[in-house]
Amino acid sequence: MNYYHIWVNLKDSHKDLEFCDSVNGYLGYLKRESLIEGFSVARRKFGFGPETLGEFHIVISVRDLEQLESAFSVVARRSGEIEELHRKVYGAVTDFRSALYRDFPDKERVRK
């Protein structure tokens, strides 16, 4: 499994629930279309964590990089329902940071 991690802050922190609804709508669409395996949304608690990472942490799970590329290809079209869902999320955030992780050791790893 591969995990696309995203950290963000909100432009308007008063719209936190609206933001979570938008993320659930957007990523829920990708999951229903089998473009991702799953996702989670978390919020920093009590201010614990590095300031360089945002207050919100989103993790998107994909089987492999091919599935992730398929999801990016759909979103990159910037049209239709997916664009409206994406705009609601992207338009609400600032300080975007991301990282890509994988389960380890993965099946490709040769052990001696």
C-alpha positions in Angstrom: 0.0 0.0 0.0 1.1 3.6 -0.7 0.1 6.6 1.4 -0.1 10.1 0.0 0.2 12.4 3.0 -1.1 16.0 2.9 -0.7 18.6 5.5 -2.6 22.0 5.2 -3.8 24.9 7.2 -7.1 26.5 6.5 -7.5 30.0 5.0 -10.4 30.5 7.4 -10.3 28.3 10.5 -13.9 29.0 11.2 -14.8 26.9 8.2 -13.3 23.7 9.7 -16.4 21.5 9.4 -17.2 22.8 6.0 -13.6 21.9 4.9 -14.0 18.3 6.3 -17.3 17.9 4.5 -15.6 19.1 1.3 -12.7 16.6 1.7 -15.1 13.8 2.4 -17.1 14.7 -0.7 -14.0 14.9 -2.9 -12.1 11.9 -1.7 -15.3 9.9 -1.2 -15.9 10.4 -5.0 -12.4 9.1 -5.8 -13.0 6.1 -3.5 -16.4 5.3 -5.1 -14.7 5.4 -8.5 -12.0 3.0 -7.3 -9.3 5.7 -7.9 -8.1 5.4 -4.3 -8.5 2.7 -1.7 -9.3 5.0 1.2 -8.5 8.2 3.1 -8.6 9.8 6.5 -8.7 13.3 7.8 -7.1 14.3 11.1 -6.6 17.6 13.0 -3.6 18.4 15.2 -4.5 18.1 18.8 -3.5 20.7 21.5 -1.1 22.3 19.0 1.3 19.3 19.3 3.4 18.8 16.2 6.0 20.7 14.0 4.8 24.1 13.0 6.0 23.4 9.4 3.2 20.8 9.1 -0.3 22.0 8.9 -3.1 21.8 11.4 -4.9 19.2 9.1 -3.5 15.9 8.0 -5.0 13.9 5.2 -3.9 10.5 4.2 -4.9 8.9 0.9 -4.3 5.2 0.5 -3.6 3.7 -2.9 -2.7 0.1 -4.0 0.2 1.3 -6.1 1.6 4.2 -8.1 -0.5 3.2 -11.1 -3.7 3.8 -9.1 -2.3 7.1 -7.8 -1.5 8.2 -11.3 -5.0 7.3 -12.5 -6.5 9.4 -9.7 -4.2 12.4 -10.6 -5.1 12.0 -14.3 -8.8 12.3 -13.5 -8.4 15.3 -11.2 -6.0 17.0 -13.7 -8.7 17.2 -16.3 -10.1 20.1 -14.3 -13.6 19.7 -15.5 -17.0 18.3 -14.5 -18.0 17.1 -11.0 -14.5 16.3 -9.9 -13.3 19.8 -10.6 -16.1 21.3 -8.5 -15.3 18.9 -5.6 -11.5 19.6 -5.9 -12.0 23.3 -6.0 -13.9 23.3 -2.7 -11.0 21.6 -1.0 -8.1 23.4 -2.7 -9.7 26.8 -2.4 -10.0 26.4 1.3 -6.3 25.6 2.1 -2.9 27.2 2.4 0.6 26.0 3.4 0.2 22.8 1.4 2.8 20.1 2.2 2.8 16.5 0.9 4.8 13.3 1.1 4.5 9.8 -0.4 5.2 6.7 1.8 4.8 3.0 1.3 4.4 -0.1 3.5 7.8 -1.4 4.4 9.3 -3.8 3.8 7.3 -4.1 0.6 6.9 -7.2 -1.5 9.6 -6.0 -4.0 12.3 -6.0 -1.3 14.7 -8.9 -1.6 15.9 -10.4 1.7 19.3 -12.1 1.9 
